[in-house]
Amino acid sequence: APTIMWFRDDLRLMDNPALCDAAARGPVICLYIHDPAFPLGGAEKWWLHGALTALDHDLGACGGRLWIMAGDSRENLSWLVGQTGAEAVVWNRRYGPHARQVDADIKAALKARGIDACSHPGNMLHEPWQVRTKQGTPFRVFTPWWRAVQAMGAPLPPLPAPVRTTFAPVPPAVADRLVAVPDLALLPVRTDWAGGLRGQWQPGEAAAHARLDSFVAEQVHGYATRRELPAQPATSGLSPYLRFGHVSARQIWHAVDATGQGDQDTACFLSEVGWRDFAQSTLFDFPDLGTTNLRSEFNSMPWRHDPAALRAWQAGKTGYPIIDAGMRELWHTGWMHNRVRMIVASFLTKHLLTDWRAGAAWFADTLVDADAASNPFNWQWVAGCGLDAAPYFRIFNPVSQGEKFDPAGEYVRKWVPEIARLPDKYIHAPWKAGSVAPAGYPPPIVDLAGGRARALAAWKSL
Ligand code: FAD
């Protein structure tokens, strides 16, 4: 009898614990269920189209294929088990509250039918419950948590792709219910906004490893100092590959460790990968992370409702070049540099006094790496209401941040071409340029000093 390998956020063949388990048991059914209960943003959908196509191709090269179904996960799995006589269903864990509920329901339903249901470690260095304080409680601060992770030593060594896997044939009744990737309608329809994404990204496991290899061979040198400069291609660009599980955090850890470099660059990079694990753990321990302030005093924050300002922020038309460059990079490529993510998030939640959830929702729709843990975790961090958060009174000034991290204005000139000809001294404050200020670029939508004072007053009212 076959085993169903249920793929979710782990679209890879290498270092896939559940796939290895399935392959060792006998014939395998490789399944993906496109379930509307797990809604995706536009950029994620675009990515998923490429990701499923690549996985199907990779499975084809081993003599298999990806079975794709659409609809409720519980119903589809239950029906498929009946049709195929599968004796086991295996998967790698995910940590969001709804995902865990669905997995628990399915496990219980399968066990009641005498079918084995087996879950395996998800895409983290260690499972969330393995890293605990001495009292057995979740850590709330990153540094001691990261120290505890490091004290645990190396994460599990990555598994190779299973060799000589046999694949179960598709029964005729099942064939009628399987769909092809294009049937999922994941690509933009009326307006093709995805040209920039196509130009920048290649979803799939092969592309993930090409990127990891070149990062480890070249860019990791100098990462600790260059990672803050958005004009430099200094970071790995691995975030969407991690989001969709084309590469595992364990593979990244071991690839970096194998360099034997062990200096501040590799340490800094691995601690960033650690922040991702910390965000996943936070989602596991605080399931409301995506919707609720982790610090409840923020529940009475007098957020402003200003649709015009929100639209200007989304469109990259705030009149602050570093903000507008970041928001346009996001729209065009589905990604934004981390330093700039922090600056635009601070601007929205502080100068514009807008609820972080509005920003997180926009990011969720436009990021190719939109992640149910990292996205709200970082928004709450910037807004001051999260775990180990930046204090609310730390308000980034977009002009001085631009001058510090994009001193020659290279990043701004790339994404905000209408001001590209301004001299360096005005590139982050075009309104000061007087007669040489270019027409067509908006004046600032908020006064920085006024916005800052308003934000601090709101925060003090809590
Ligand atoms: P690198 O610098 O190469 O880092 C390597 C990996 O470490 C990344 O791929 C990522 O998985 C992880 N990482 C790095 N920084 C962080 C961080 N602060 N938090 C969590 N993981 C991190 N990252 C997402 O993956 N998905 C999101 O939805 C997301 N939303 C964010 C929202 C805001 C407001 C902010 C400030 C940050 C957000 N980040 C998010 C974190 C970070 O900006 C991206 O992970 C990073 O820019 C990805 O680029 P990279 O792969 O080149 O990073």
Residues whose N, C-alpha, C, O or C-beta is under 5 A from the ligand:
A	BS01	FAD	T235 S236 G237 L238 S239 L242 E272 V273 W275 R276 A279 M336 H337 N338 R341 M342 A345 D369 A370 D371 S374 N375 N378 W379
